Amino acid sequence: MMTLQQLAEAIRQRAEGRYEIQLADELELPEVDQDSLILRLKRAYLEKAGWRTVLLIELPSQSAQAAHQWAASVRDVLPEPETSDLFMFMILQDASHDEAIRIETDDRFCRKVVARQQEAPNDFLDRTFLAALEPPGNAEALSDPLAAALQALSSTQSWTRDHIDVWKSELLSTASGADVVRSLRASITRSEDQQ
């Protein structure tokens, strides 16, 4: 499982060029008796951008209540527009997947994101407002759902590989649905006859 320091470093790297980062040590914010850190992030190059306060905490899962109390205390001292931009990134040791989901759905004091057992820091951040700006992989395939679906089909059903190009052109044609189905069926039948 990731550590608090690894997560904090991943945040600094991901925020570089996108956000100004301020350690909240300079502010009079409540503390907690757990391994924790408070970061404040503000969009770079936007004069009127507000601060997002991120509470980072690492603790045993049975102590999660302490994290909730800390979030409530911090929220009480934040100026009003900033209370809606309060986040808690939690690293709970020995927390089950179901427990993590339950905690994330409870947004009473702030928005919470709980690290999964084997989740890498960057995967964790991809579930937050600090998600990567560009998706991994081939951007062209991601923007063409038909190509992606046909690629996935040919990967799982090897017999379809010879048909993919024909099927794609038929599916993209202006022919009626019935004509497309006849053409797809004919391409399969021709292939079976040739074998």
N, C-alpha and C positions, 0 to 999 in steps of 0.2 A: 504494500500500500504506500502511496506517496506520503511525503512528510509536508509539514507546514512550510518549511523553507523551500522545498522544491516547488510547491504551488505558488508561493510568493515570487520566486524567481521567474516562473512561467508567466505570471501576470505582468511582471515588469517587461519581459521580452515581448509579450503580445501587445502591450499598451504602447510600446515605443513608436513614436511618430503619430499615434492616434489620440493618446490621452496624456495630460499632465498628471504626474503622480505626486501625491503629498502624503507623507507619513503623518498619521494623526497624533503622534507624540507631541506635536506642537499645540494641539488643542486640549481642552479640558474635557475629555470624554471618559466615561466610566471604564474601569478595567474589570477583568475576570481572573480568578485564580486557576487558570488553565493556560496551556501554551496557545497564545493568541497574538494577533496583529491587526491593526486597523489601517487600511489604505483608503485614501480619497482620490478619486479619478475625475478629471474634467476634460471634456473634449478639447483637443488642441485646436488652435486657430479659430475658435468660436468665442467671441467676446461675451455673449450672453449665456453661454453654456453653464449649467449648474453642476454642482459636485455630486458625485455618486459615492456613497460611503460603503466600503466593503469590509465586513467583519470576517476575519479568517480565524478559525479555531480548530484545534485538534484535541480530542478528548475521548474517553471511553464512552461507548454507546449508552451505558446506564447513567451517564452524567449529562445527557442531552438537555435536561431541564435547566441546568446552569447556563447553557448557551442561550436558551429562550429568555431567561431572566436578564442576561447581559444585553441581548438585542432590545428588550423593552427599555432598559435603562439608557442605552445609547439613543434610542428613538426619542425618549423624553427630553433630551438636551439638544437635539438637532433643531435648527431653525425650520420653520414650517415647510417651505417648498422642498427641503431636502429629505423630509421624512418619507416621502414616496419613493425616493431613490436609495433606500437602505437595503443592502444585500448581505447575506451570511453564507460564506463558503465553508462547509463543515467537513472535517475528516474525522469520522467516527470509527474507532477501532472495533472490530468484530460486529459491525452493524450488518444485518441481513439486507438483501435487496428490497424486500417488502417494507422493512423498517425505514430504509432510506426514502422510498417513495412516499410513505406515510408522512414523514417529516417534511418533505418537499411540498406536499399539497397543503400543509398548514402555513398560511401566510399571515397569521395574526399580527406579528410585529415587524416582519420584513420578508422579502423573498429569499428562500433558502435553496441551496444546491448542495447535495450530499454526495461525496465521492463514493464510487463503487469500489469493491474490494481490489480488483486488479486494474483499475482505470489509471491511465497515464495523465499527467497534468494537462497536456494540450487537448486530450479528448474531453477531460472535465471542462476546460474553458470553452470548448465548442458548444457546450450546453448552456452557456451564459451570454450576457451582452458582449463579452469579449471574444465571441466566436471568430474564427479565421475569416478574413474578407473574401478569400477565394477558396472554393471547395477543392479538396484533393482530387486527383485523377484527371481524366481527360474532360475538359470543359465542353468540348463539342458533343461527346457522348451524353453528358449530363443535360445538355440543352435539346437533345433529340431523343425523346422518350421512346419512340418507335424503334430507332436504331439500338438503343440500350436494351429494350425488351427482346428484340430479335437476337442480339448478341447473347443475352442470358439464356434464351431458348437453345441456341446452337451450342452453348457450353454444356448444358445439361442433357440435351438430346442430340447426340452426334449425327444421327441420320438426317437431321434438318439442315446441316451445313450447306449441302448442294442446292438447297431451295431458297435460302435466305434472300439472295439478291432478287429473284423472281417475285417472291412474296412481298418484299418491300415495295417494288415498283407497282405491283397490283394493288396493294393496300393504299398507296399514294395516288393511284389513278382516279379519274373522274367517273369510272364505271359504277353502275349500281351495285348494291350489296350482293344481290343474287348473281350478277356477272362475276364479281370478285370471287365468290365462293366457288362457282363453276371453274374458274381459271385456276384457283388454288388446288382444287380436287384434280383437275386435269394434269397439273404439274406433278403431283404425287403419283397418279396413275401411269404417266409416261415414264417416270423414273422406275416404277415397279416393273413395267413391261421391258425396259432396257436391261434389267437385271435378270 
